Structures are given as structure tokens and as C-alpha cells.
Amino acid sequence: MLIQTPDWVKHAVFYQIFPDRFAQSKLPRKRLLKNASWQDWHEMPTLQGYKGGDLWGVTEQLDYLQNLGITAIYFTPIFQSASNHRYHTHDYYQVDPLLGGNSAFKELLDACHDRNMKVVLDGVFNHSSRGFFFFHDVLENGQHSPWVDWFKIYDWPLYPYDDNFPANYGCWAGIRALPEFNHDNPEVREYIMEIAEYWIKFGIDGWRLDVPFEVKTPGFWQEFRDRVKAINPEAYIVGEVWGDSRQWLDGTQFDGVMNYLFTGPTIAFAAGDRVVPKQVQGPSYEAYPPLSAPEYAKKMQELLQLYPWEIQLTQLNLLASHDTARLMSIADGDRQSVELATLLLLTFPGAPSIYYGDEVGLAGGLDPDSRRGFPLEAHWERDILECHRQLIALRHRYPALRTGTYRVLYADADIYVFARILDKEEIIVAVNRGTTPVDVTVFADDLKSQPSKVLYGDGVAQWHNAGESIRIELSLAARSGCVVGIG
């Protein structure tokens, strides 16, 4: 079958925002909670409690995001909830009043679209919350509730708060606060489809789907795609699936997944033995043990062969998220590891996604520490920010870095070299993750343009023709990378 994915995603650079922690409006816009006692913005985050970030604050920071080169925002959940992360949904039709409500979101959405920036929302459709009206009715009325069949009720009574007794209903990951929907109920199915349609009509540009693999009802995600795409064929549908995702990436369900199969190996290569094992234990991705360049090359080749090329170009590639430790902490504070991984992220096929604050070197361990408040400008790592700015600008400037083929040219020990090729445009990317400078010879007889201008990073590139053999000599500084093109 012909697989069709949104064209804009292939050219996008995403920025993931955890709304409570990115920005708080500096203007007196709040009608409610004007004098709320928020947790201190710069103190370590906790599982409960709010720091007071809102959507007006995001709107006020759009200049910053646009100057960085961001063209799309993925928000973790914004709907009404009684948790700072908002995966405990109370009302799927109401943006949380702590974030400014529906009006603040409409203002933000319009402002983004005026700048040609896309907005993707988090859809939490496997489970709701104890505070979800339909489930609350079940708690109040038991077997007499008309909503009983909307959930997986096993026995009575229900125990939503008392751990001394079985919950007696299906709850995600055994968490009583998260009652699971009964997706086999046609009314539940229709309810979720209508939510998806409502917000697409409202103007959002796509859905990121939370734990979609938990929904086992046949045909569910196929119908979801059909109904969303009927409204906006260019809407992006991306699933949170951490491993081999072929069963969801057949062209009938998702346009891509959060590409943790890229994340783990990239960290394991770029950071190597600097990876702090305790920071990667728990999340389902393999960022440890260290990988050599040949091992990393093999992983990337296998990954690029896993899905159709049209899908590869709309994968959501990332180095960190709200579900992982931040790269700076994973790499034990090593700035070069962060910059090398960022180079590999922004030159790989698919849409790169930057977790808010990573571009300024924000640290943070596993949840909830990975959800810190965005730092004051005085605490930014300027070199890391400049690395992001330059690489994002290069990605926007050279189409080959977005949709060109990916070909490994050299992989040995600590040295990894590959090319991105689109028609006559050829870009070479070289990484030395070792601790000493190196000179390396790469044979590339079929690169016609013989790119030699260093567009980014520390390095020297010179071409040599010796008989029928054409090679490029690369000189790379220790712990560095470079991008070479025509200019």
C-alpha cells in the first residue's frame, strides 16, 4: 500500500514542553489563583505540587523558540487534571484552568500558527482518572451508575484510595488513580474518537498518543487515524512506543513513534562510559553499556531498515523526555557528550525533538527530577545553546539533512562518519567521541560534489584523487564533531 505521512513533519524541529515548568506569564492575566502559593520555580520538583507554568507564558516565549529554530511544539497533557503532569485527565474538553483554560490555548495556538509553528497535543486515551466525571459517578453510585461498562470493573465495592484492599477495577500500571477505559465498549470508542476530532477541528496539528500499545481493541487506532485524517490529512499521529513498532507503522495507524530505538544507542555511543547507569535504569531504552562506532553504525543501519522510508522521515527522534533523565545528568555533566549526541540527533532522518531546557544544559535525574523549572538565563550553558542554534539552522538550510538518504562512510573505534545525500546535495557528518585528536581517511568515490567546507564544528577536510581512488582526509579534534558541505 502507498504510505502517506505529513510532509511538514519531515522538515520540522520539535520542542517538547511540560507546561507547568516551562514559563509563567509575566502579565496579570489570571482571573483565578492570582495569589496562589506555587512551589519555588528553581527548587527541585516533587511528585505533587505545582510551579505555576501556564500557556500564556509559552506564548510570551515564542520569540525565543522561533529564534532557536523551532517549528513545532509537542505539549505533554494540558487538559484539566489534578496532577502537575496532567496524565490524570478530568475533562478532555477543557484545558486546565491553571494553564489559562481554553481561551489561553486558543491564543497560543493562533500565535503559533501566525509564525508557521505547529502544535501537537498529548492524547491520554488508555486511562482517565479518579476525578473523571464518568468514573466519579461509578464511585458514587456503584452498580447503578450508567457508566459502569465504560471501565473494567471486576468486583464490588471499588477501592480507589485504600491500598489495603484490591482496587477491583482495571487501572494502568496498578495505579488506582488511573482507571482504564473499556475500549471494547462502542460508546467509549466513539467518545475518544469525538475528542480527537474536536481538537483537530479546534486547530491542533496532531496527537501524540500515550501508551497506545495498551489499547488492544482491534481496529481502534485504524479508525482513529481515519477520522483524524478525514478532518486534516496533514495531522501528525505519533505513538509512545519504546521498541520495535512495526505493527503500528504499517501506514494504517501512526505516522511515527517516539524513536527511543535511536535515543538509547546514540547516548551509548556519544556519552560512552560517561553514562551514569542509575540514570538510565528503569526507562525501556538501552543507553548503556557503551557502544563503539561500528556497533553504533550497525544499530543505525538496522533501525533505518526497520520501517518504510516514508515512516522514517516522520519518526520523532529524541535524546530525552519527561519519562527519562536529562542527557546532561545521564552523561554526568559532560558537555561534549551532550553536543555530540545533539549533532547526531539533528543530522538523522526524522523529526528531531528537543526537551525543554536541554538546549541550555538543564540537568535532571529520573522523574520527577527531569521536570525542573526552565532555568534563569544566568544559568544557561551558552556553548550548548549555540550548538543547538547552529545545528538547527544547518538542518533548515540543507534539505539533505532532512530528507536525504543516510549512508555510513566510516566506522572504526571512536570515529563515525556518514553522509546525507539528496540529489546533488551531499553533506558529510563526522564524529570523534575519543579523547585524542585523529586524522582519518574516508574513501568516498561516489560522492560527486566532494564537499570540503566545514559548516559546523572543529575539523579540516581535504579531498585527494589518486588514480581511481577518491578519498577525503578528515582531521578531527578530541571529543568533537563536524559537518562538511559545499557551502
N, C-alpha and C positions, 0 to 999 in steps of 0.2 A: 504494500500500500504506500501511497505518497504521504510522507510525514511532513506536516506543516507546523512551524513554530513561529512565534512573534519575531519579526525582523528587528525591532528596536532593541530586544534583549541582547542580540549578538553584538551590539555596539554600546551597551550600557556599562556604566560603572556604578555599582550599588553601594549604599551606605546603610548599615543596619542600626536602627535606633531603638533603644529601650527607653520608652517615653518618660518614665519617672526620673531618669538620671541624666538626660542629655542637656536640657536647658529649661530654665524657669523664666517666664516672661518678666521683663523689667518694667512693663507698663501696668497701670492699675486696671486690669481688665476683669478680674474675678468679681462675680456677683455674690458668690458663696465662699466661705472659708477664707475670708480676707486676712484673718489673723490666726490662721491655723499654726499649730506648733509642729513644724516639719522637723524631721531628723536633720542634723547638720549635714550640709551638702558634701563636705570633704572628709567626714568621718567614715570609717569602714561600714559598708552596708550590712544589714541584718536581714533575716528571712522575712520578718514582718516590719511594717512601718514604711512611711513614705518620705521622700526627699522633696517632693513638690514640683518635679518637672512637668511641663504641660505643652500642649500643641502650639499655643501662642509663642512660646519660647522657641520652638522649632522654626516657626515662620520668621522670627526675628534673626535666625541664624542661617537663612537660605543664602545670603551673600557669601558667607564663609564656605558653605557646601559647594556653591557654584564655582567659587574661585579655586576650590580644591580640584574641581573637575567632575564632581558627582552629577550623574544624570538620572538616578533613580534612588528612591528611599524604600527600604523594607522596614516596616514597623512591627515589633512584637506587639501583642494584642493591645487594642485601645478601647475595647468595649467595657461597659460597666461591670465592675468586679470588686470583690473585697480582698484583693491581694495586690501587692505592688507590681507583680509581673503580669497580672490580669489573665492568666490562663484559667482562672476560676470564673467563667463567664456568668453574669447575672442576666444580662439583656443584650441580645445580639443586634438590636436595632438602635441602641443608644451608646454613643461614645461616652466614656466615663466623665462625669461632671468634674472630677479632679483634674482632668486634662483639658477642660473647657467645653465639653459637650459637643453635640453635632455641629453647632454653629462655628466653633473654633476649628473643627476638622474641615468644614466646607471652606473656610477662609484659607486654611493651609493648602488644601487641595487645589483651589483656584490659583493661589500664588505659585505653587509648584508647576502647574500646567502653563502658566504665563511664562515661565522660564524653560519650558520644554523638559521639565523633570517629571518622571513617572512616580506613582505611589502604589506600593503593594502592601496589602494588609495580611495579618496573621489570622487564619481561619481555624478555630479550635472546635472541630465538629465531631470528634470522637466522644468527648465528655462535656458536661456542663459543670455546674457547681451546686453545693447545698443551697445556695441562695437563689438559684434559677427558679423562677416563679412556678413552673410546672412541677419541678421536683419538690419545692416547698409545699405545694398543695398535697402531694403524696404524703409528706411528713405530717401534715396537719390532719388529713382525712383518711389515711391508710388505704384499705382496700376499697373504700367508697370514692376515691379520687378518680375522675375521668381520665387522668394522665398516667394511670398505673402502667399501662402497656407501652409507655414511652421509654421505660427504663427496664433494666434487667433485675427484676425483683425475684429473690429466691425464697424468702420466708418472711414471716412477721413475728414480732414487730421489727422495725428498722432501727438501727443504732448508728446515727450519723456522727455522734460525738464520743460515745463511750467505748473505749478500746477493750473493755472487759468482756464484751460480747461480740459475736460475729456481726458484721455490718448487715448481712442478709440482702445485699444488693451488689451488683457489679460496679466496681469502682476502679478507675485507671491506676495501675501500679499498686493496688491495695490502699490507695489514699482515699479515705472516706469523704473528703471534701470534693471529690471528683466523680460523681455518679456517671456511669457510661450510658449513652443513648442505646436504645434498641433499634438499630438501623434496619432490621427486618420488618419493622412496622412501617407500612407505606406512608402514614401520616408524618412520622419522624423524617423519613426520607424527603418528603415534599417540603416540610418545614425548612430543612437545611438547604435544599435547592433554592427556595424562595429567598433565604438570607443571602446566598451567593449572588443571586440575580439582583436583589435590591441594591447592594453596594456597588455592583458593576454599573447599574443604571445611575447611581449616585455620582459615578465618575472615577472610581478607583481603576487602576490599570492591571490588577491581578490579585491572586491569592497565593500566599504561602500556607501550605496545609500542615498542621501539627499532627504528628504521629498517624499519618493516613493508613499505614500498614495495619493498624488496629481495627480498621473497618473491613469486615470480612464479607459483607453482603454483596453477592455477585452483581456486577453491572453498576454499582454505586458511583464509582469515580468516572466511568464512561459517561453516565448520564450527567454528572456534574460538569464534565468538560463540554458536552454538547450544549447544555443550557447556558453556560457562561459564554462560550464562543458564539452562540447564536446572537447574543447581545453585542459582544465586541470580539471579533475574530482575532484581534491582536492582544487580547488579555493574556497575561502570563500566569500559568499554573505551575507552581513548583512545590514539590513534596519534601517533607523532612524524612528522608530515608538515608540511613548512615552507611549502608553497604551496597552490595550488588543490587541494582534497581531495575534490571531488565524487564521484570514483569509489569512495571508501571511506566516504562518508557518505550512503549510499542507504538506510540503515535495516537492512541485512543484515550489516554488518560492525562499524564502530566507532560509539560514541556521540558522539565528538568527536575533535578533534585538538588538539595544542599550537598555539594560534592565533597563529602568527607573522605572519599577514596583518593582525592587529590590532597586534602589537608594533611592527613597523617604522614604519608611518605615525604611530602615537601618539608614538613617540620623535622622529620627524622634525618633528612639529608642536610638541610640548611643549618640546623642547630646541632645535629650530631650528638656527641657525648656531652654537650651542654644542657641537653634536655633534663629537667628535674622530674624524675619518674613519678613522684607523688602528684604532680600537676596534670598528668595525663592518665592517671588510673581512674577508672570509673566510666568516663565517656567512651562510646563504642567506636574509637578510631585508633589506628596504630601509629602513634607518633614516636614510638620507641620500640626496639633498640635502633641505634644509628644505622643509616644506610650509606653505602659508598655510592659514587657516581654511577657505576654500572648497574647496581641494584636499583637505584632511583630511576635510571633510564628504562629498565625492564618494567618497573611499576607503571611508569607513564605510558609506555607503549601498550601495555595490557589494558590500561584504563581507556586509552583512545580507541581501542578495538572493541570495547565492551558495548558501545551504543552506536547507533547511526550518526553520521557526521552532523546532520541537521539537529539532532539532540545534543551532541557535544557542544555546539555553539550556543546553546541556551541553558547549559548547566550553570548553577550558582556556585562559583568557586569561592572558597573562604579559607582563612587562616585561624579564625576564632569566632565565637558567637557567645550568646548568653548561656549556652549549655556547656561551654568549655572554659578552661582557664585562658587568660590572655597570653598572647605569644610572648610578650616581654617577660612574664613570670615563668612561662614554660621554659624559656631559653635562659633562665637565671640572670636576667638583666642584661644579656649580651646584645648590644645594639647592632652589631654586624649580622648576627643571626636573623634579627628582625628585617634588616634591609635586604639580605639575600633572599629570604622567603618572600618578601614583598616583590622583589624583581621577578621571581618565578611565578607568583600569582598574576601579576599584571601583564605577563607575556604568554600566558597559557590560553588555549581555546576555551571559550565560555565566558560568562559574565562575572568579573571579579566583584566580591562583596567585602567591604571594609567595616569591621565592627567599630562603632563609635568610640573614639578615643585612641584606638590603636595607631592612628596616623600621627599622634603626638606622643606615643610611647607610654600610654597609660598601662600600669601594671594591674594585676589582679589574679588571685588564685581561683580555685573552683567555686561554683555557686555557694553563697551569694557574693563572694568577693569579686567575681568577674563583672559585677553590675555596679561598679563605683560611679559616683558623680563625675561628669566631664570636668577635667582639671582646669584650674586657672591658667591663663596664658603664661604666667611666670614659671610654671612647672612643665611647660611643653618641652619635649625633646626636638629641638629645631632641625637637627640633621635628619631625623626620621620623617618629620613633616615635609622637608624639602625632597627627600627620596620619593615620597608618595606623590608630591606635586609634579615632579619631573617625569615619573613613570606613567602617571595618568595622562599627562599631556602627550607623551610619546604614543600611548595607546590610541588616543584620539587622532593624532596626526597621521599615523601609519595604518591603513586598513589591513595590512598583512598581520599586524599584531592582534587583530580582532577576528578575522575570518580566514586568514591564510593557513595552509597546511603546516603541520608540525613535524619536523624531521630531525632526529638526533644525528649530529655530525661526529661527536666525540664524547666518550665517557670512560674515564680511567681514574681510579683512586679518588682524588678530591676534585677533579676537573670535569665539568659538564658543559657541553656546547651543543646548541641546537639552532635550527633555522625556522623562521616563519616565512612562508612563500605564498604570494598572491600575484598571479600573472607575472609581470616583470619586476614587481617589488619584492626584494629579498632582504630580510633582517636576520642578523646573527646575534644570538644571546649566549654569553659565556659566563660561567660561574667558577670561581676558585674558592671553595669553602675551607681550604687548608690554611695553615699558619705561616707559610712562606711564599714569596713571590714565585711565579712559574712562567716559563716560556713553553708554549705548546704548538705543535704543528698539526693542522687540521686539513685533510685532503677534501676538497670540495669541487671536483671537476665540473659538476653540472650547475654550479651557481654562476649564472651568466653575467650578472651585474658586478660581481666581485666587490661587494660592499667593504669600505675601508675607513669610513669616518666614524669615530666614536661619538655616538649620540648621547650616551649616558655612562657614567661610572669611570673607574680607573682602568685604563688599558691602552695598548697600542696594537694596531692591526696592519699587517703588511702582506700583500699578495706576491707570490713568486710563481713564475711559469718556467718549468724545467722539462723540456720535451713535451710529452703528452700529459704530464702530471701538473695539475694546478693545485696550489696549496696556500693557505693563509697562516701566517705566523702571528700568534697572539701572545702578548706579554700582559700578564695579569698580576696585580698587587695581591698581597695576602688578604684573605677574608674579604674578597671583593667580587664584583661582577661588572660586566659592561654590555652595552647594546651597540651593535655596529650596523650602519646602513650607508646609503649613498649620500644622505644629507638633504 
